[in-house]
């Protein structure tokens, strides 16, 4: 009997010791559960961001086919192969140049806010998987900037000269200006000269398009107009390409690729994607429709295919 009472007494003491701790244990368990759920959510978000960024890189790469078809179809048949080859080679050269030095110049540790440099931003020195995805997306951007020059100088520039321009643009010109605007995208601590002044370029309207167009403007100023562009009185002539079907198909591929171009600029799978993509689609559709209707008035009631193509791309 005495032994039984002793056991009951010990059990009571144990219960007294445990009961006050029960709420604390439950609270700790709840915190651990919340932390686990948050970790799972962050992991899912990271996976979604990876998937979306690499998907967008593929869509932007698809734009290279669009540019090739658009430009080759707009050129005369004897020059179409030359134009197509330039579009392929500017893609290859720009990716190699960007991997070798351009990416580091653009996103490496800032040197006085003017240019970046960091061995970890060379293709062989990436330190994490996200940097690889980030590089893949921006390598497609630089190739787009390079190929803008191709259409501008179509039919009147030597291949080796064009290759050299592509190399300089991808290795130095684009990365330096890109660093001024986007140098802090990967590392917020970086100094980015224009970005720090409040300059915003969401999807490359200046970094990609204005940079490529600026180089193209200098190039066409040097090489002059296409052969037979002007008549003896200096009036412009319409030069008909070898295949409007090819050009139209290229424009539609560019339209698809722009979903990745603009959507990928969100930096991941964010809630803003719907807004971004519908703006892109509506802008292209409205531009193409407006150009088609206005072109009809200008072309004496005739619907010219080049109007809707250029309107779509402009939009």
Secondary structure per residue as TSV (DSSP state, phi and psi in degrees):
chain	resnum	aa	ss	phi	psi
A	1	X	-	360.0	-45.5
A	2	X	H	-62.1	-39.2
A	3	X	H	-65.3	-37.0
A	4	X	H	-66.8	-43.4
A	5	X	H	-62.3	-38.5
A	6	X	H	-62.3	-42.7
A	7	X	H	-64.3	-41.0
A	8	X	H	-64.4	-39.1
A	9	X	H	-63.7	-43.4
A	10	X	H	-64.1	-38.3
A	11	X	H	-65.7	-40.1
A	12	X	H	-63.0	-43.2
A	13	X	H	-61.5	-39.7
A	14	X	H	-64.0	-41.4
A	15	X	H	-65.2	-40.3
A	16	X	H	-61.6	-37.4
A	17	X	H	-71.8	-33.2
A	18	X	H	-83.0	-42.6
A	19	X	H	-57.0	-44.4
A	20	X	H	-63.3	-25.9
A	21	X	H	-84.2	-13.7
A	22	X	H	-59.7	-47.5
A	23	X	H	-60.1	-39.8
A	24	X	H	-63.8	-41.6
A	25	X	H	-62.9	-40.9
A	26	X	H	-64.7	-37.8
A	27	X	H	-66.8	-41.6
A	28	X	H	-62.8	-42.5
A	29	X	H	-61.7	-40.6
A	30	X	H	-65.1	-40.9
A	31	X	H	-64.1	-41.7
A	32	X	H	-63.2	-39.0
A	33	X	H	-64.8	-43.8
A	34	X	H	-62.4	-41.6
A	35	X	H	-65.1	-38.3
A	36	X	H	-65.2	-43.9
A	37	X	H	-63.1	-41.9
A	38	X	H	-65.2	-40.0
A	39	X	H	-64.2	-40.4
A	40	X	H	-65.7	-39.0
A	41	X	H	-64.3	-44.0
A	42	X	H	-64.7	-38.5
A	43	X	H	-64.5	-42.5
A	44	X	H	-64.9	-39.1
A	45	X	H	-64.4	-42.0
A	46	X	H	-62.7	-42.9
A	47	X	H	-63.5	-41.2
A	48	X	H	-64.1	-41.4
A	49	X	H	-62.8	-43.8
A	50	X	H	-58.4	-49.8
A	51	X	H	-61.1	-44.3
A	52	X	H	-68.2	-42.6
A	53	X	H	-63.6	-42.4
A	54	X	H	-72.4	-33.4
A	55	X	H	-62.8	-44.0
A	56	X	H	-65.7	-36.1
A	57	X	H	-59.9	-40.6
A	58	X	H	-65.5	-38.6
A	59	X	H	-67.1	-38.8
A	60	X	H	-68.9	-36.6
A	61	X	H	-60.9	-37.2
A	62	X	H	-58.9	-29.0
A	63	X	H	-61.9	-27.6
A	64	X	H	-63.1	-37.2
A	65	X	H	-65.5	-39.8
A	66	X	H	-61.0	-46.3
A	67	X	H	-61.7	-43.2
A	68	X	H	-59.5	-48.4
A	69	X	H	-67.1	-41.7
A	70	X	H	-60.9	-48.3
A	71	X	H	-74.8	-41.0
A	72	X	H	-64.9	-38.3
A	73	X	H	-70.8	-25.4
A	74	X	H	-87.2	-11.0
A	75	X	S	-91.8	161.1
A	76	X	-	-69.7	151.7
A	77	X	H	-55.0	-37.4
A	78	X	H	-69.0	-16.9
A	79	X	H	-108.7	-3.1
A	80	X	H	-64.7	-38.4
A	81	X	H	-67.2	-41.2
A	82	X	H	-60.2	-43.6
A	83	X	H	-64.3	-43.5
A	84	X	H	-63.6	-41.3
A	85	X	H	-66.3	-37.5
A	86	X	H	-63.1	-39.2
A	87	X	H	-65.5	-37.3
A	88	X	H	-68.5	-46.6
A	89	X	H	-71.6	-30.7
A	90	X	H	-68.6	-29.2
A	91	X	H	-65.2	-48.3
A	92	X	H	-66.5	-47.6
A	93	X	H	-65.7	-42.3
A	94	X	H	-66.6	-38.8
A	95	X	H	-65.4	-44.2
A	96	X	H	-62.8	-45.7
A	97	X	H	-65.2	-39.6
A	98	X	I	-66.6	-38.0
A	99	X	I	-69.4	-38.1
A	100	X	I	-69.5	-48.4
A	101	X	I	-139.9	-29.5
A	102	X	I	-60.4	-42.9
A	103	X	H	-63.5	-39.4
A	104	X	H	-68.6	-41.3
A	105	X	H	-60.0	-33.6
A	106	X	H	-85.8	-42.6
A	107	X	H	-119.3	1.2
A	108	X	S	-72.0	178.0
A	109	X	S	-56.0	127.3
A	110	X	E	-68.1	135.2
A	111	X	E	-106.8	95.0
A	112	X	T	62.7	21.8
A	113	X	T	75.5	5.5
A	114	X	T	-101.1	-41.7
A	115	X	E	-150.6	151.8
A	116	X	E	-103.5	161.8
A	117	X	-	-163.6	131.2
A	118	X	-	-167.1	123.8
A	119	X	G	-60.2	-27.5
A	120	X	G	-69.4	-12.5
A	121	X	G	-100.2	8.5
A	122	X	S	-82.6	152.5
A	123	X	G	-56.9	-30.1
A	124	X	G	-86.2	-4.3
A	125	X	G	-122.6	15.7
A	126	X	-	-59.9	136.9
A	127	X	-	-98.1	-11.6
A	128	X	S	-150.6	162.4
A	129	X	H	-68.2	-33.2
A	130	X	H	-62.3	-35.0
A	131	X	H	-62.8	-35.6
A	132	X	H	-63.2	-44.5
A	133	X	H	-64.8	-41.6
A	134	X	H	-62.0	-43.2
A	135	X	H	-63.7	-44.4
A	136	X	H	-57.0	-43.2
A	137	X	H	-66.8	-46.1
A	138	X	H	-76.2	-22.8
A	139	X	H	-65.3	-33.9
A	140	X	H	-69.8	-33.1
A	141	X	H	-63.7	-46.6
A	142	X	H	-66.5	-33.6
A	143	X	H	-67.8	-31.3
A	144	X	H	-67.4	-43.3
A	145	X	H	-59.7	-39.5
A	146	X	H	-67.4	-39.8
A	147	X	H	-75.3	-15.1
A	148	X	H	-59.5	-37.1
A	149	X	H	-64.9	-34.4
A	150	X	H	-57.4	-48.1
A	151	X	H	-65.8	-33.7
A	152	X	H	-68.6	-36.0
A	153	X	T	-106.3	18.5
A	154	X	T	-54.7	136.8
A	155	X	T	76.9	5.8
A	156	X	S	-151.4	33.9
A	157	X	S	-143.1	136.8
A	158	X	-	-63.8	147.3
A	159	X	H	-61.8	-44.8
A	160	X	H	-65.5	-34.3
A	161	X	H	-65.8	-43.0
A	162	X	H	-63.7	-39.9
A	163	X	H	-62.4	-39.6
A	164	X	H	-65.8	-41.6
A	165	X	H	-60.7	-43.4
A	166	X	H	-60.0	-43.4
A	167	X	H	-60.7	-47.0
A	168	X	H	-65.5	-40.4
A	169	X	I	-64.5	-46.0
A	170	X	I	-75.8	-31.8
A	171	X	I	-87.0	-28.7
A	172	X	I	-133.4	-56.1
A	173	X	I	-61.8	-55.5
A	174	X	H	-63.0	-46.9
A	175	X	H	-62.2	-38.3
A	176	X	H	-66.1	-49.9
A	177	X	H	-65.0	-37.8
A	178	X	H	-60.6	-34.6
A	179	X	H	-66.8	-36.4
A	180	X	H	-62.2	-34.1
A	181	X	H	-100.0	-42.5
A	182	X	H	-116.5	12.0
A	183	X	T	-59.9	-20.2
A	184	X	T	-101.7	10.2
A	185	X	S	-63.9	-45.8
A	186	X	S	-87.4	-35.0
A	187	X	-	-124.6	99.0
A	188	X	T	-58.5	-19.5
A	189	X	T	-77.3	-12.4
A	190	X	S	-67.0	148.0
A	191	X	-	-87.8	123.5
A	192	X	-	-122.6	110.3
A	193	X	H	-50.1	-59.5
A	194	X	H	-72.2	-38.7
A	195	X	H	-61.5	-39.0
A	196	X	H	-67.5	-20.7
A	197	X	T	-86.6	-1.8
A	198	X	T	102.2	4.3
A	199	X	-	-70.2	134.3
A	200	X	-	-125.3	128.5
A	201	X	-	-132.9	99.8
A	202	X	S	-68.9	-49.9
A	203	X	S	-129.1	28.8
A	204	X	S	88.3	21.5
A	205	X	I	-62.3	-29.5
A	206	X	I	-105.5	-46.5
A	207	X	I	-59.8	-43.3
A	208	X	I	-92.2	-60.8
A	209	X	I	-75.0	-45.3
A	210	X	I	-70.1	-33.8
A	211	X	H	-65.8	-49.5
A	212	X	H	-60.9	-41.0
A	213	X	H	-68.5	-35.4
A	214	X	H	-63.8	-44.7
A	215	X	H	-63.9	-40.9
A	216	X	H	-63.0	-39.4
A	217	X	H	-62.0	-44.4
A	218	X	H	-62.9	-41.1
A	219	X	H	-64.4	-45.7
A	220	X	H	-72.7	-26.0
A	221	X	H	-65.4	-34.3
A	222	X	H	-80.7	-39.8
A	223	X	H	-91.1	-18.7
A	224	X	-	82.9	-175.7
A	225	X	S	-75.6	167.4
A	226	X	-	-67.1	151.0
A	227	X	T	-59.1	134.9
A	228	X	T	70.0	16.1
A	229	X	S	-70.5	-32.7
A	230	X	B	-121.7	145.6
A	231	X	-	-85.0	-174.3
A	232	X	T	-62.9	-24.8
A	233	X	T	-92.0	3.0
A	234	X	S	83.7	10.4
A	235	X	-	-85.4	138.0
A	236	X	B	-69.6	143.5
A	237	X	-	-110.2	153.0
A	238	X	-	-85.1	121.6
A	239	X	-	-96.8	118.0
A	240	X	-	-87.8	128.8
A	241	X	-	-74.2	174.7
A	242	X	S	-77.8	-21.3
A	243	X	-	-157.1	105.4
A	244	X	H	-71.6	-26.2
A	245	X	H	-64.0	-43.3
A	246	X	H	-64.0	-43.7
A	247	X	H	-64.6	-41.7
A	248	X	H	-65.1	-41.5
A	249	X	H	-61.7	-39.8
A	250	X	H	-63.7	-38.5
A	251	X	H	-63.8	-39.5
A	252	X	H	-67.4	-39.0
A	253	X	H	-63.1	-38.6
A	254	X	H	-63.6	-38.4
A	255	X	H	-60.4	-43.2
A	256	X	H	-65.1	-45.4
A	257	X	H	-63.0	-29.8
A	258	X	H	-67.7	-21.5
A	259	X	H	-62.2	-41.4
A	260	X	H	-73.6	-36.3
A	261	X	H	-60.3	-51.5
A	262	X	H	-80.8	-40.6
A	263	X	H	-64.2	-39.0
A	264	X	H	-68.3	-22.2
A	265	X	T	-69.3	-11.4
A	266	X	T	-69.0	-17.0
A	267	X	S	87.7	2.3
A	268	X	S	162.8	-171.9
A	269	X	S	-84.2	83.8
A	270	X	-	-104.6	171.1
A	271	X	T	-71.5	-9.7
A	272	X	T	-84.3	-6.4
A	273	X	H	-61.1	-41.1
A	274	X	H	-58.8	-44.2
A	275	X	H	-63.8	-45.4
A	276	X	H	-62.9	-47.6
A	277	X	H	-69.7	-40.8
A	278	X	H	-68.0	-34.6
A	279	X	H	-61.3	-42.4
A	280	X	H	-62.6	-48.0
A	281	X	H	-65.4	-45.4
A	282	X	H	-65.9	-38.5
A	283	X	H	-63.3	-45.5
A	284	X	H	-64.7	-44.5
A	285	X	H	-65.2	-42.3
A	286	X	H	-66.9	-40.8
A	287	X	H	-63.1	-44.3
A	288	X	H	-65.3	-41.7
A	289	X	H	-66.2	-44.8
A	290	X	H	-62.7	-43.6
A	291	X	H	-65.5	-36.7
A	292	X	H	-63.0	-46.1
A	293	X	H	-72.3	-43.6
A	294	X	H	-67.8	-35.2
A	295	X	H	-64.5	-34.4
A	296	X	H	-60.5	-40.7
A	297	X	H	-67.9	-38.3
A	298	X	H	-75.7	-30.1
A	299	X	T	-99.9	31.9
A	300	X	T	57.2	45.1
A	301	X	T	82.2	6.4
A	302	X	-	-102.3	133.9
A	303	X	-	-85.1	107.9
A	304	X	-	-91.6	125.4
A	305	X	H	-56.1	-34.9
A	306	X	H	-64.0	-24.4
A	307	X	H	-66.1	-50.2
A	308	X	H	-67.0	-34.8
A	309	X	H	-63.5	-50.2
A	310	X	H	-67.5	-34.9
A	311	X	H	-65.6	-41.0
A	312	X	H	-60.1	-48.6
A	313	X	H	-66.6	-40.0
A	314	X	H	-64.3	-41.9
A	315	X	-	-61.8	360.0
